[in-house]
Amino acid sequence: MIILDTDWLNLLERESGAEFYRLSEKLAEFSADEIATTIITFEEQMPGWMAFIAKANTIEKQVSAYEKLGRFLDSYR
């Protein structure tokens, strides 16, 4: 089993760079049910998401921010 902490999840969210590709290749060796994270990681990331949403100063930016938060939640699950 692989347990990803906040730093690894942040790396995966970027979806670019040598480290992202190395980690992605490594994770491909495991089935989805062998890869996990913790509720601590979720809690650590929420203040950043709330700040990101708070900075959205137009309806369009707010919608985009909430869509990104939704994708984060989906990928976290």
SETI-570505 format. One record per atom (N, C-alpha, C, O): residue number from 0; x, y, z. Coordinates in pm, 1 decimal. Layout:
SETI-570505
> NUM / X / Y / Z
...
***
This chain:
SETI-570505
> 0 / 84.0 / -118.2 / 0.0
> 0 / 0.0 / 0.0 / 0.0
> 0 / 88.5 / 124.5 / 0.0
> 0 / 194.4 / 128.5 / 62.8
> 1 / 41.9 / 224.7 / -71.8
> 1 / 108.6 / 353.7 / -79.9
> 1 / 18.9 / 457.4 / -11.4
> 1 / -99.6 / 467.8 / -43.1
> 2 / 74.8 / 532.6 / 81.1
> 2 / 0.9 / 641.3 / 144.9
> 2 / 67.3 / 772.4 / 104.9
> 2 / 184.4 / 795.7 / 134.8
> 3 / -8.7 / 857.4 / 37.0
> 3 / 41.8 / 984.9 / -12.1
> 3 / 15.4 / 1094.5 / 90.3
> 3 / -96.6 / 1108.4 / 139.4
> 4 / 118.3 / 1172.1 / 122.4
> 4 / 99.3 / 1285.5 / 212.2
> 4 / 71.2 / 1411.2 / 129.9
> 4 / 59.6 / 1404.8 / 7.5
> 5 / 60.7 / 1523.0 / 196.8
> 5 / 24.1 / 1649.2 / 131.7
> 5 / 121.9 / 1687.3 / 20.9
> 5 / 79.9 / 1730.8 / -86.4
> 6 / 250.8 / 1671.6 / 45.8
> 6 / 350.2 / 1708.8 / -55.5
> 6 / 332.1 / 1627.9 / -183.6
> 6 / 340.2 / 1682.7 / -293.5
> 7 / 307.7 / 1498.5 / -169.9
> 7 / 290.0 / 1414.3 / -289.3
> 7 / 162.1 / 1450.3 / -363.4
> 7 / 160.7 / 1454.3 / -486.4
> 8 / 54.7 / 1476.5 / -289.5
> 8 / -69.4 / 1516.1 / -356.9
> 8 / -54.5 / 1649.2 / -428.4
> 8 / -106.9 / 1666.5 / -538.5
> 9 / 16.1 / 1743.2 / -367.7
> 9 / 41.5 / 1871.3 / -434.5
> 9 / 117.1 / 1849.9 / -564.6
> 9 / 87.8 / 1913.8 / -665.6
> 10 / 213.2 / 1760.6 / -561.7
> 10 / 290.8 / 1728.5 / -681.3
> 10 / 200.6 / 1671.5 / -790.2
> 10 / 213.0 / 1708.6 / -906.9
> 11 / 111.6 / 1583.0 / -753.2
> 11 / 19.6 / 1524.4 / -851.4
> 11 / -76.5 / 1627.4 / -908.2
> 11 / -113.4 / 1619.1 / -1025.4
> 12 / -117.5 / 1723.8 / -827.8
> 12 / -210.8 / 1826.5 / -874.7
> 12 / -149.9 / 1914.8 / -982.9
> 12 / -222.0 / 1968.0 / -1067.3
> 13 / -18.5 / 1930.8 / -981.0
> 13 / 48.4 / 2015.9 / -1081.3
> 13 / 40.3 / 1956.0 / -1221.9
> 13 / 34.5 / 2028.9 / -1320.9
> 14 / 39.9 / 1824.1 / -1229.6
> 14 / 29.6 / 1752.0 / -1356.8
> 14 / 136.6 / 1790.5 / -1457.2
> 14 / 111.6 / 1790.4 / -1577.8
> 15 / 255.9 / 1823.4 / -1408.7
> 15 / 366.9 / 1853.1 / -1499.1
> 15 / 497.6 / 1840.9 / -1422.4
> 15 / 499.7 / 1838.8 / -1299.4
> 16 / 605.4 / 1832.8 / -1497.1
> 16 / 737.5 / 1827.6 / -1436.7
> 16 / 788.7 / 1685.6 / -1419.9
> 16 / 711.9 / 1589.4 / -1418.2
> 17 / 919.0 / 1674.9 / -1407.8
> 17 / 984.3 / 1544.6 / -1398.4
> 17 / 937.4 / 1466.3 / -1276.0
> 17 / 913.3 / 1345.9 / -1285.1
> 18 / 924.2 / 1534.2 / -1160.8
> 18 / 880.9 / 1464.5 / -1039.6
> 18 / 739.0 / 1409.8 / -1054.4
> 18 / 709.7 / 1298.9 / -1009.7
> 19 / 651.8 / 1487.6 / -1116.8
> 19 / 515.0 / 1441.5 / -1140.6
> 19 / 515.9 / 1314.0 / -1223.9
> 19 / 446.5 / 1217.7 / -1191.4
> 20 / 594.6 / 1313.4 / -1331.4
> 20 / 597.4 / 1196.4 / -1419.5
> 20 / 658.8 / 1075.0 / -1350.5
> 20 / 611.9 / 962.9 / -1370.3
> 21 / 762.1 / 1095.2 / -1270.5
> 21 / 821.1 / 983.1 / -1197.0
> 21 / 721.4 / 923.8 / -1097.9
> 21 / 706.9 / 801.9 / -1088.5
> 22 / 653.4 / 1010.6 / -1024.7
> 22 / 554.6 / 963.1 / -928.5
> 22 / 439.1 / 893.6 / -999.7
> 22 / 392.8 / 789.1 / -953.9
> 23 / 392.9 / 948.5 / -1108.4
> 23 / 283.2 / 887.6 / -1184.1
> 23 / 320.6 / 748.9 / -1233.4
> 23 / 240.2 / 656.0 / -1227.0
> 24 / 442.8 / 735.6 / -1282.6
> 24 / 489.7 / 604.0 / -1328.5
> 24 / 494.1 / 504.5 / -1213.2
> 24 / 454.6 / 389.0 / -1229.1
> 25 / 541.7 / 548.5 / -1097.9
> 25 / 547.8 / 460.8 / -981.1
> 25 / 408.6 / 419.2 / -936.6
> 25 / 384.6 / 302.1 / -907.4
> 26 / 317.1 / 514.9 / -931.5
> 26 / 180.8 / 484.1 / -888.4
> 26 / 109.6 / 391.2 / -985.6
> 26 / 20.8 / 316.0 / -945.4
> 27 / 147.5 / 395.4 / -1113.0
> 27 / 86.2 / 308.2 / -1213.3
> 27 / 115.8 / 161.3 / -1185.2
> 27 / 48.3 / 73.3 / -1238.6
> 28 / 215.1 / 134.1 / -1102.8
> 28 / 249.4 / -3.0 / -1066.6
> 28 / 152.1 / -61.8 / -964.7
> 28 / 155.5 / -181.9 / -938.1
> 29 / 65.7 / 21.4 / -907.8
> 29 / -27.0 / -20.8 / -804.0
> 29 / -170.4 / -5.2 / -851.7
> 29 / -199.4 / 78.1 / -937.5
> 30 / -259.2 / -85.2 / -796.1
> 30 / -401.4 / -67.2 / -826.2
> 30 / -454.2 / 49.3 / -743.2
> 30 / -394.0 / 87.6 / -642.8
> 31 / -565.9 / 104.6 / -785.6
> 31 / -622.7 / 221.3 / -718.3
> 31 / -652.4 / 192.6 / -571.3
> 31 / -638.4 / 281.4 / -487.2
> 32 / -693.2 / 70.2 / -539.6
> 32 / -725.6 / 39.8 / -400.2
> 32 / -601.5 / 20.9 / -312.5
> 32 / -614.0 / -0.3 / -191.8
> 33 / -483.4 / 28.3 / -371.4
> 33 / -359.1 / 21.0 / -295.6
> 33 / -298.5 / 159.7 / -268.4
> 33 / -194.5 / 170.8 / -203.5
> 34 / -364.2 / 264.6 / -318.4
> 34 / -314.7 / 402.0 / -303.1
> 34 / -413.4 / 478.6 / -215.4
> 34 / -533.8 / 478.8 / -240.9
> 35 / -360.9 / 543.5 / -112.0
> 35 / -447.9 / 614.1 / -18.3
> 35 / -380.6 / 742.3 / 29.1
> 35 / -263.3 / 767.5 / 1.5
> 36 / -457.3 / 821.1 / 100.1
> 36 / -406.0 / 937.7 / 170.6
> 36 / -478.5 / 943.9 / 303.4
> 36 / -551.2 / 850.8 / 338.1
> 37 / -460.8 / 1050.2 / 377.7
> 37 / -523.3 / 1058.6 / 509.6
> 37 / -612.4 / 1181.4 / 519.2
> 37 / -603.5 / 1273.6 / 438.1
> 38 / -697.9 / 1180.5 / 619.5
> 38 / -783.2 / 1295.9 / 644.5
> 38 / -698.5 / 1416.0 / 686.2
> 38 / -739.5 / 1530.3 / 666.3
> 39 / -581.6 / 1391.4 / 743.2
> 39 / -490.7 / 1500.2 / 780.3
> 39 / -448.8 / 1578.1 / 656.6
> 39 / -443.5 / 1701.1 / 658.9
> 40 / -419.1 / 1506.9 / 549.2
> 40 / -381.4 / 1572.3 / 424.3
> 40 / -495.3 / 1659.5 / 373.1
> 40 / -472.8 / 1771.8 / 327.9
> 41 / -617.0 / 1607.8 / 380.2
> 41 / -732.9 / 1686.2 / 337.4
> 41 / -742.7 / 1814.5 / 419.9
> 41 / -760.7 / 1923.0 / 364.5
> 42 / -730.9 / 1802.2 / 551.2
> 42 / -739.1 / 1918.6 / 640.5
> 42 / -627.9 / 2018.7 / 611.4
> 42 / -651.0 / 2139.5 / 616.1
> 43 / -508.5 / 1970.4 / 581.7
> 43 / -396.5 / 2060.0 / 553.3
> 43 / -419.0 / 2141.1 / 425.3
> 43 / -371.9 / 2254.2 / 413.7
> 44 / -490.0 / 2083.3 / 331.5
> 44 / -511.6 / 2152.5 / 204.7
> 44 / -630.8 / 2247.8 / 205.9
> 44 / -636.0 / 2339.1 / 123.4
> 45 / -724.9 / 2229.9 / 295.1
> 45 / -846.2 / 2312.5 / 294.6
> 45 / -821.2 / 2461.5 / 317.1
> 45 / -886.6 / 2542.0 / 250.7
> 46 / -731.2 / 2503.9 / 406.1
> 46 / -709.8 / 2649.1 / 419.3
> 46 / -663.8 / 2714.0 / 288.5
> 46 / -703.2 / 2826.4 / 257.5
> 47 / -581.7 / 2643.9 / 213.3
> 47 / -538.6 / 2696.6 / 84.1
> 47 / -654.9 / 2710.0 / -13.4
> 47 / -664.2 / 2808.5 / -86.6
> 48 / -743.0 / 2611.2 / -14.1
> 48 / -859.5 / 2618.5 / -101.0
> 48 / -952.5 / 2732.4 / -60.4
> 48 / -1005.1 / 2803.4 / -146.1
> 49 / -972.5 / 2749.7 / 68.8
> 49 / -1060.0 / 2858.1 / 114.5
> 49 / -1001.6 / 2994.4 / 78.6
> 49 / -1075.2 / 3085.1 / 39.7
> 50 / -872.0 / 3009.1 / 91.2
> 50 / -806.9 / 3135.2 / 53.0
> 50 / -819.5 / 3158.3 / -97.5
> 50 / -844.5 / 3270.6 / -141.3
> 51 / -802.2 / 3052.8 / -176.2
> 51 / -813.7 / 3062.0 / -321.8
> 51 / -954.4 / 3108.9 / -360.7
> 51 / -969.8 / 3195.7 / -446.6
> 52 / -1055.5 / 3051.5 / -297.7
> 52 / -1193.6 / 3088.9 / -327.1
> 52 / -1221.6 / 3231.9 / -281.5
> 52 / -1289.8 / 3307.0 / -351.3
> 53 / -1170.1 / 3269.5 / -166.3
> 53 / -1192.4 / 3405.1 / -113.8
> 53 / -1133.5 / 3512.7 / -204.7
> 53 / -1184.5 / 3624.6 / -208.8
> 54 / -1028.0 / 3480.4 / -276.5
> 54 / -964.8 / 3577.4 / -366.9
> 54 / -1039.0 / 3592.6 / -499.6
> 54 / -1011.9 / 3685.4 / -575.7
> 55 / -1131.1 / 3502.8 / -526.9
> 55 / -1206.9 / 3509.5 / -652.3
> 55 / -1300.6 / 3630.0 / -645.1
> 55 / -1398.4 / 3628.8 / -570.3
> 56 / -1271.0 / 3732.5 / -722.1
> 56 / -1344.1 / 3858.7 / -709.5
> 56 / -1449.4 / 3882.0 / -818.0
> 56 / -1506.1 / 3990.9 / -826.5
> 57 / -1475.3 / 3783.1 / -898.9
> 57 / -1585.3 / 3791.2 / -995.6
> 57 / -1662.0 / 3659.1 / -990.3
> 57 / -1610.9 / 3558.0 / -942.0
> 58 / -1783.7 / 3661.8 / -1040.0
> 58 / -1864.3 / 3539.5 / -1044.2
> 58 / -1792.5 / 3431.8 / -1125.7
> 58 / -1790.7 / 3315.2 / -1086.5
> 59 / -1733.9 / 3470.4 / -1238.2
> 59 / -1664.5 / 3373.7 / -1323.6
> 59 / -1548.6 / 3308.0 / -1249.7
> 59 / -1528.6 / 3187.0 / -1260.1
> 60 / -1472.0 / 3387.7 / -1174.7
> 60 / -1359.7 / 3332.3 / -1098.7
> 60 / -1408.6 / 3244.5 / -984.0
> 60 / -1345.6 / 3144.1 / -950.8
> 61 / -1520.5 / 3282.5 / -924.1
> 61 / -1576.4 / 3200.3 / -817.3
> 61 / -1622.1 / 3064.7 / -870.5
> 61 / -1595.4 / 2960.9 / -809.9
> 62 / -1690.3 / 3066.8 / -983.0
> 62 / -1735.9 / 2941.9 / -1044.2
> 62 / -1615.9 / 2853.6 / -1077.0
> 62 / -1617.0 / 2733.8 / -1049.0
> 63 / -1513.6 / 2912.5 / -1135.7
> 63 / -1392.7 / 2837.1 / -1168.8
> 63 / -1326.2 / 2780.6 / -1043.2
> 63 / -1282.4 / 2665.5 / -1042.4
> 64 / -1318.6 / 2861.2 / -937.6
> 64 / -1255.9 / 2816.1 / -812.9
> 64 / -1333.3 / 2699.2 / -752.5
> 64 / -1273.0 / 2601.9 / -707.1
> 65 / -1464.7 / 2707.8 / -751.7
> 65 / -1545.2 / 2598.8 / -696.9
> 65 / -1537.7 / 2473.6 / -785.0
> 65 / -1540.8 / 2361.7 / -733.7
> 66 / -1527.8 / 2491.7 / -916.4
> 66 / -1509.5 / 2375.9 / -1004.3
> 66 / -1378.1 / 2305.2 / -972.5
> 66 / -1372.6 / 2182.4 / -967.2
> 67 / -1271.9 / 2384.0 / -951.1
> 67 / -1141.6 / 2326.0 / -916.6
> 67 / -1148.0 / 2255.4 / -781.5
> 67 / -1091.1 / 2147.5 / -765.1
> 68 / -1216.5 / 2315.5 / -685.4
> 68 / -1233.0 / 2251.7 / -555.3
> 68 / -1309.9 / 2120.4 / -570.0
> 68 / -1276.1 / 2021.2 / -505.4
> 69 / -1411.1 / 2119.6 / -653.1
> 69 / -1487.5 / 1996.7 / -678.7
> 69 / -1400.8 / 1887.1 / -738.3
> 69 / -1411.7 / 1770.6 / -700.2
> 70 / -1314.3 / 1925.1 / -832.4
> 70 / -1222.4 / 1826.3 / -892.0
> 70 / -1125.2 / 1773.3 / -787.2
> 70 / -1093.5 / 1654.4 / -785.7
> 71 / -1077.6 / 1862.9 / -698.6
> 71 / -989.0 / 1819.5 / -590.8
> 71 / -1061.0 / 1717.6 / -503.0
> 71 / -1005.0 / 1613.1 / -470.0
> 72 / -1184.0 / 1747.8 / -465.5
> 72 / -1259.4 / 1657.0 / -381.0
> 72 / -1279.8 / 1521.4 / -450.2
> 72 / -1264.5 / 1416.3 / -388.1
> 73 / -1314.5 / 1525.4 / -578.8
> 73 / -1330.2 / 1400.8 / -654.2
> 73 / -1201.9 / 1319.1 / -657.1
> 73 / -1205.1 / 1197.5 / -638.4
> 74 / -1090.1 / 1384.7 / -680.3
> 74 / -963.6 / 1311.2 / -687.1
> 74 / -921.8 / 1263.9 / -548.5
> 74 / -857.8 / 1159.5 / -535.6
> 75 / -957.0 / 1338.7 / -445.3
> 75 / -924.6 / 1297.5 / -309.6
> 75 / -998.2 / 1168.7 / -274.5
> 75 / -942.7 / 1079.2 / -210.9
> 76 / -1122.1 / 1161.1 / -316.3
> 76 / -1202.6 / 1040.9 / -286.1
> 76 / -1141.7 / 921.6 / -354.9
> 76 / -1193.3 / 810.5 / -342.9
***
